[in-house]
């Protein structure tokens, strides 16, 4: 099988056994606890946020067992998964504990991947790769962070790092993170930017809506704000070879990028700060294709595809006027920055089915994007990830 025809999942999570055991040992959030279900059965539940709806969620072997991950992959014809530890990572720990646990979990994830099966259809390619963890907590030292990056670069099956939005407690635009960005760029690692905290829970009101509002809106808004702060801080100007992969198709950033550009142009504090128009930076980012709809993916691809027309700061909307009759060329230009994902083991079906609806919908969405050729759809399914993570 050619690399261009692989199905590669870049958004798939695990709670490694060491991490799950650590959460079981805790009496406060985040933690895994056991309770009696309404049906009278003993069940484990995962609670990762204070006041989380529905007392958290049920959790089982699919969250930590590699065989369960591989069964899921086989069921959905996924060839390769780039696995990341699921939130809340190490955010809640004191710096020394976070540093020690990061090193242990990175080594565990390397073993998880390296001792797993190889891809039968393509010599030298494993079925599992991973994103490492950094001890990004308040009081973490630069030495601790850089040494962990160096550890990850020595683990051949770890291809990047997963990162939340809080950094060292002040967000990702914190000047204290400059050595981290420099080290990550130098190492050629991919940063998978993933939300955890959402937005102020009071925005959701008093009606019980389960996890719908925090997951559907809170997570993407968190990603939107974190990425915008990175852009405004000039991080992408200073580190032009930094590879950032945004979860959930970049949240609302593609939709709001022109409004962002206009607000920058009209604000004396930031109007002359950046080297490029805000819309230009979307072409510097990567986006998972976890949007569940063809129209949404097409819009994101359009926003990426026009980015090169906004290299000049202060550009106007006319810069992106389509040179083709149907705009397909611009949409196609955005597709190399988009990559298939599933968000496994989250979003399981509510009833027993052969395949998970969340996975089927994401594949149907890729297949249904108007303007993408079959070759471009194949690239979004796997070829783009194969290239980005240098799997060959």
N, C-alpha and C positions, 0 to 999 in steps of 0.2 A: 504494500500500500504506500503510495507516495505521501510525503508529508503534507501536501496540499489537501489531501482527502481525509486527514485524521479529524476526529472529534476530540477536542481538548477543552477541559473544564478548568477555567482559571479562578472560579469563585466557588470553592467547596471547602468546608470547614471540618475540624476535628478538635475534640477535647482529648488530648493525649492521656493515657492512663495515669501518668504521674500527676497531671494537672487535675484530672477528675478526682483522684484520691485527695489532693490538697483541698479541693472545694468541699469534699465530704467532711473534712476535718474542721471546717469552719462553722461557727455558730451565728455569724452575721453575713449579710449580703456582700459579695456573691457567694453562693453556697449551693451544694446539692444536699437535699434532705429527703427523708422517707416519710410517707404519710399513708393513711388508709384512704383509698379512693371511695367515691360515692357507691361503687359497686361492692365495696368490702375487701378489695385487694390491696396489698401493700405495693406501693409504687414510689419510684424515685422521681423527684421534681427538681428542675433547675431554676434558680432564682438569681437573676443577674443585676437587677435594679431595685432600689427601694420603691415600695408601693407599686410593684409590677402587677399588671392586671392578671386575674385568674390564678393568683398564687404561683406565678411562674408557668412552666410548661413541663409536660412529662418528658423524661429522658431515658434512653436505653442504650443498648450496645451499638446502635448505628452512630452514636456520637463519638465513640472511641475505638471500636473494633475495626482493624484494617480489613478483615475478611468481609465485614458488612459493607465497607466502602467499595471494595472490589465487586461484590455482588450487585450493588447499586449501579456501578459503572457498566457491568456486563448487561444488566437489565435494560439499560438505555443506550447501549452500543457506544459508550464513552471509552476512547482508547487510552487517554492520558488525563490525569488530574494533577493540578498544581495546588496542593493542600495547604491551608493556613489555619493556625490556631484561631478558635472563635473568641469573640469578645466575652469578657472585659480584659483579656490578656493579663498584664501584670499591674494595671493602673492602681490597684488598691493596696499595694504592698510597700513597705519601707525599702529604701534604695538597696541596702545590702542583700535583703532577701530577694528582691527583684533581679538583681544581677546574678546571683547564684542560680535561681530558678530558670532564668533565661538561658544560661549556658547549658543547663541540664535538659531543658525542653528542646533546644536546638539540636543537641546530640541525639535525643530521643527521636526527633522528626527525621534526622538523617538516617537513623537505623530503620525507621518505619518505611522510608522510601527505598533505601539501598538494598534492603533484604526482601523487598517485594518483587513481584514478577516483572519480567521484561516484556516488551511489546513484540509479539511473534512476527508481525508484519514488517518490522523495520529494525534492522540490526543496530544494537548499541543504544537503543532508547528504552528507558524504564517506563512503567505505567504510572509511577508516582514520583512527583517532585514536590518541593515545598517552599513556603515563605517562612523565614526565621522570625524570631522575636527579639526586640531590643528592650532593655530595662528603662523604658521611658516613664519615669516617675519623678516627682519633685525631689530635689537633693541628689539626683543621680549625677555623677561626675562625667566630664568629657572623656576621661580615661576609660571609665566603665563602658560608655556607649561605643567608643571607637574600638576598644578591644573586643566587644561583642560583634561588631561589624567584621572585624578581622577574623573572628572565629567562624562566622557564617561563610566568608569567602573560602575558607579551608574545607568546607563541607560540600562536596561536589553536587549533591542532589538538592541543595537549597539555592534557589535562584533569585531570592529577593527577601524583603521584610514586609510584614504586615504592620500597619501603623494606625492608631486611632487619631482623634482630632485634638487631644489635649497636650501632646508633647510632654514637656516637663512641668505642666500645670498651667501654662500661660498661652497655650495654643501653638500651632505650627509656624507662626510668624515670629516666634520668640528668637531674638538674636543669639541666645545661648545655643541654638540648634545649628548654627552655621558650620561648626566642625563636623556635625553629623551629616548634613547635606553634602559637604565636600567629600567625606569619606565614602558615602554611598555612591556618589557620582563616580569617584575614582575606581571603586570596586565594580562598577557596572551592574549593580543590583537593581531590581525593580521594586519600587515602593507601592504596595497595595494599600491605598487609603480607604479605610473602612469605618463606618460610624458605630457608635455605641450609645451615646447619651441622648441623642435626639434634641428636642427643644423643650422649653418650659412645659412641664406636665399640666400646668393650669390652663394651657391653651386647649386641652382636650375636653374640658367641661366635666359635668358630673354624671352624664349618662354612661352606662357600662357598654363599651364597644370592644371589649377584648383587647387584642394587640393591634387592631386595624390602624388606628390613627398614629400611634408611635412608629409602626413599621412602614406604613404606606407613605406617611408624610414626614414624621420626625427624623427618621434616618436619612432620607435624601436631603432634607433641609440642612442637617448637620454637615453632610458632605459638601453641599453648596457653599456654606459659610466658610468651612475650613479651607477649601480650595481657593475661594476668592481672597481670603486673607493671605494665602501664599502668593497669589498673583500680585496683590497690592504691596506686599513686602519686597517685591523684586526678586524673590527666590528663583524664579524661572529665568530671569535675566542673568543672574550671577552663576547659575548652574545649568547651562543650556543643554547638557547631556544627561540631565537627571530624568529618569524614566518613572513617571507617576501614572499608576493605573487606578482609576476611580471606580468605586463600587456603585452598583445600581444606576449605571449609565450616566454617572455624573450628577445625579439628583436634578435640581432645577437649573443648573448652571447653563446648559445650552439654551434653554428658553429665555433666560434672563441676561444673557451675555451682552446683547446690544443695549439693554437698559443700564447694565453695569458700565459699559463704555461711555454712555452719555453722562452718567453721574460723575465719572472720573473727569471727563472733559470740562464739566461745569463746577468742579470743586477746586478751589485754589490750593488746598492742602496737598492734593495728589495729582493735579492736572499735568505736571511736568515730571513726575516721578519715574514713570515706566518708559522703557525703550520702544514699546509697541502699543498699538491699540489693544484693549482688553480682549477683543475677539480673536486676536492673533494667537493667544496662548492656548486656545482650545486645540489648535493643531499641534501643540507640543505635548498634549496629554493623551493617555490611552483610556478607553472606556469599556467596562464589561457590557455585555449585551443582555443584562438581566433587567429587561424593561417590560416583557410580556406582551408586546404589541408591535406589529410591523410599522405602523405609522410613527410611533415613538422612536424606534430605531432609525427610521428614515430621517426624521427631524434631527436627531443627534448627528447622523452622518452628514447632513447638509451643513450643520453648524461647524463641524470639523473641516469639511471640504472647502468652505469659504475662507478659512483662517488665513491662508497665505495672502489674500487680497488686503489684509489689514495689518501688514507689517509696519506701516507708518503710523505713528501715534497721532491721534486726533482725526482718523479717517472718518468718512461719512458713510451712511448706509448705501449710497450709490456704488461704493467700491465692490460690493458683492453682486451687482447686477449680473445675471447669468449670461454667459456668452453663447450658450446653446439654446436651442428653441425650447427644450423641455427641462433644462436644469439637471439632466441625468449625469452630466460630466462632473458637476460639483458634488453630487451625492456619492458618486463612485469614488471621488478623491478622498472622501472621509472614511471609507470602509476599512483601509488598512490599520486604523487605530481602534478597531472594535473587536472584541473577543468574547466568545461564548462562555457562559457560566450557568450554574444551577442553584447555588446557595444551599446545597445539601449540607447537613441533614435537616435543615429548617424547611418549612413549608411542605410537610408530608401531607398526602391526601387524607381527608377525614374518613374515608371508607376504603376498604381494600380494593386496590386496582393493580393491573399489571405494570403500568407505568405512571410515574408521578405527573400530574397535570402541570405543575410548575415547570418541569423540564420540557414536556411536550410543547407547552405554549411558547417557551423561549426559542425552541427549534422552529416552530411554525412561524414565529415572528421573523426570524432570519430569512426563512424561505419566502416570506411574503413581502419583503421590502421591494417596492417598485424602484427600478433603475439600477439595482445591483445585478451584475451578470452572475452566472453560475460559478464562475471562477472566484468572484469576489465573495459570494456566499460561502463557498468552501473555505476561503481564507478566514472569514469571520468565525466559522465553525472550528477551525484548528490551525490553518496555515499561519495566521498572524501570530498566534501564541507560540508556535514552533520557532518562528523567527525571533520574536521578542525575547524568549527565554533561552535561545540558543541551544535547543534540544538535539540538534543534529551533530 
